[in-house]
C-alpha cells in the first residue's frame, strides 16, 4: 500500500478576470490558465499525473466538459475527474486534487476551475441548479436567496447596510493591487449606498460581478516537491460540509435565537481548526482569502469562521483588522466581490492563499504571511475550507 | 494626403442557441404528487413527519436528512403561518421555467407554516420592505380552482394579515 503524502502547491496560473472574453472559447481559456500554471511550476504537460477539473455546466450549456476540453486542459491520455458542486466547485476541485496527491497514488496533479459567465444568463442558470418542484417556481437565484440571509442577519444583530458596504469598498479597493482582478475601484461607502436595490437589502454595489476567467494550480507530493522552483504552499488541512437539500432549508437553523448561525461553515471550521490546532484565527492566520459572494457575507461569515463573536462582524471589520495592513487582511486579491468566474472562484481563493504564503503575491502581498485560510461557498450555504502554510505540516491531515 | 485608417475592430463570432428547446419531464413521485394534487383539488397543504425526530417537512421530502429514515406519515399543516425573513426582488430576470420576464418588484419570504418545522420560499403581497417584518402573519392565497395545475404556483402568494 502506498504511503499517504503531505501535499504542497507548487505552481499557480490564472487568466485576467474579465466581464467577457469573446476572444477565446472555453477550451482556450482553460489552456491559458494551464499553460501559466505549468510555466510557473517549471514543468511540462507530460509531468502531470492526473487532472481534476470543474465548472458549472449549465453556465455554458456544455455537459461533457472533461472530455470536450482535453486539448486545452492537457488531460489527453491522462486520468481526469470532473467535480461540480455549485459555487464551491473551485474549492472542491482543489480538495479533489489534494486528495489525489495525499492518497499517495499521484505525485503531480493539476486542478483547474473555469467559467465563462458571459455565455448565459447567470440568474437563470443558477435557478436551474435547484429542484424543479419545490425550488424553481419561486426561487430568484443567488441575489434574492442571499437577500433573505442579509435581512435575517440585520434583524438579529442590528448590523446595517452601511456595515455591509464597508466590505464592498474594502475588497474592490484591495483589487487595485491585483492585475488579474475584474472590478477594481476606490469607492466610498456612500457610493455603494447610492447604487440601486437588486433585492432589498442587497444593492448592485453589494453583489459580486459575473466574470469570465480560469485558474489552474499544481499540487505536488512531499516526495517531489523539492524538484520545483517555488517553495511549496503546504496544505495543512481541509474540511467541508454540505448540509441542505432545498433553498428554504438554511433558514431553519438561523431563526432560533442562540441557534446555529451558518452550521455548514461552523461545523467545517470546528473540524478544520481542531485538526490543524487553530484556536484564535484572528491572531493565527496572517491572511484569509474568503469566498464572499456579496457584502453582508464579509460580516457574518467572520462570525461563523470564529474571528469574532456572533454579531461582532461589523465591529471587527470597521476596526480595520481585515484591511491591508490590519491584523488579518481579508481578500488582498479583491476576492469574489471583484471577480466571480464561478467555477474558478473557489480555486482562485486557494491560489491566492498559496501565493501569499509563498510570498509571491506582488503588490497584494501581506508582508511575512505564513498561515492562510481559504474558503469556498455555494449551493444551499455549503462550505469548503482549506488552510495553507509555509511550514511543512508534521503529518497528513484529511 | 491619405486619411488614417480607423483602427480595425476585431470581429468575434457568437452563435446563439436561439429557440432551441430541451424539454424535460420530471416525476414528482407518489408523495410529491399527493402534495400537489391536494393543493390543486382542495387548496390544502400537507407536510410529512419524521418517525424519529417528529419534525414536519414542507415541502415534502422522503428522507429526514439528519435521522436518515424514510418518512411516510402525511400530516396536514395550516394555510397560515409567519414570515421568517424576507426581501423585495426588484432586479429584472427571465424565469428559466417559463422563458418570461418575472414581473418585478415583488415581495419574497421564507414562510413558517403553522404545524411545519421547515420553511417555504414564496411570494408575499408587499413591496415596501419598511412594511414587512419577521414574525408577520401570512395566509396562502390560491389560484381559482379551474386554474390550478398541480404546482407550487397554485399558491399565488401569501397575503400579509394586517
Interface residues (C-beta under 8 A of the other chain):
Chain A: X22 X23 X61 X121 X123 X124 X125 X127 X128 X132 X133 X134 X135 X136 X137 X138 X139 X140 X141 X143 X144 X147 X148 X149 X150 X151 X152 X155 X196 X197 X198 X199 X200 X201 X202 X243 X245 X246 X247 X248 X249 X251 X252 X254 X255
Chain B: X10 X12 X14 X17 X24 X26 X28 X32 X36 X59 X60 X61 X65 X84 X85 X86 X87 X88 X89 X90 X91 X93 X94 X95 X96 X97 X102 X108 X109 X110 X112 X117 X118 X119 X120 X121 X122 X123 X129 X133 X134 X151 X152 X153
